[in-house]
């Protein structure tokens, strides 16, 4: 109903003014939507915007097309208020399974996220990438886009060569029950300590890097074993976070099939290409970069950037919209990649950079072994969640409490991280994240569970959509905005908008429940309010699932 009503207003404004652009903005607390078109007409008509707005409001009020909605000139603004038909239609639509799904699109979308090096487990710093990327992917699919999610696997870089050397030379045995990615981290940390103690080992690392680039069979087997061992554990963590990638793309693929070499040949023909006998690089000074963009070392081995360019050329050929989710520490290499792509006449990716999430304990380093793993965070938050659930629902079985606690814990982590806009850094505080009374994931999940409980107690009821109470109308209009919020998320790559929306929706529902009788109401009022509760429940469910959070029936 929201998009249809906005389109209707656009047609009305065009008919009144002849302007193709209706200049619609959020009406805030004063209206459902507003238009600033009077500002753009002021120059042409040489009249005050407020007078233009007043004349337009009077004209629109007399139009049959505007029946059922209110229009009021407030200074230079035209404020539109949606009427009873809009509210009734919105509540009816919101009860249908899959509510919020937008029209199917033909534009193919690729989202690459997480792509952490397989030299240890995901840590707290990685999972903001995972949660933002997965939330975006879910939003794109709900918005009707055929989408694919990829994990770009560094399976031949220096860090992996260090792991391979450690596996082959240090004799470190995997402990019983040890997650494979944690085992690989132990190997990587010990190998780095060995290199620090004996720098000559560096030549062995460089040998391994030459062998893997040449495609020597033994090196390929060793690297694949190391990488696959680590990825087994990483995928387990991703699954615990309700995250699945459609495809894992190995960077070595672009070396083996010749794509990287073809890209380097193309780049070597550019005026910006430089080869001083030691390094092959691009001079990107025209793009504002002082440092050279190195692509190949003196020994002939490529660097990550060369394989990354080949990967992105492949992305460009196969997808209509390419999105990379990268940490703020990748801003330089991301910008250099985009510059190189432009020089080649290729379409650069859209890059969503995010600042870091941390814990009060401080910074993390995989190399030094100073990091808090995502597994440890999930485990700790799950224990805390179980304590809270046990306190609230002691009558449930241990198995039931554990299941709820897992959903609450993952919801708490995902929501607390995604609720902050990507460009802002954040500190994860488990106390705030698990607070059932504050605006957290458990708070929103509890609103869904409350709606479920009301409907379970209600029994059968008729479909009635008559609303007069201010709290009813406010809730119904918030429900109607869900598809528009979803559209904004995928248009602007801002998943935190959905987190804010669902928090506000839970607030409005709790306020409605507090002040408006539902089960104790009678007749058509009772039926209408139960329809509104069912619409709220479904909207909360669809929103939670889009953020990768379980919509619990009971808490």
Helices and strands as residue ranges (DSSP letters): H 2-17, E 24-26, E 33-35, H 37-45, H 49-61, G 64-66, E 69-74, E 77-82, H 84-94, E 109-112, H 124-142, E 147-153, H 158-169, H 180-197, H 201-214, H 217-240, E 247-250, H 252-256, H 259-268, E 273-275, E 280-282, G 285-287, E 293-296, H 304-318, E 321-327, G 328-330, H 331-343, E 350-354, E 357-358, H 374-392, H 398-418, E 426-427, H 430-433, H 441-458, H 470-480, H 482-492, H 496-515, H 523-546
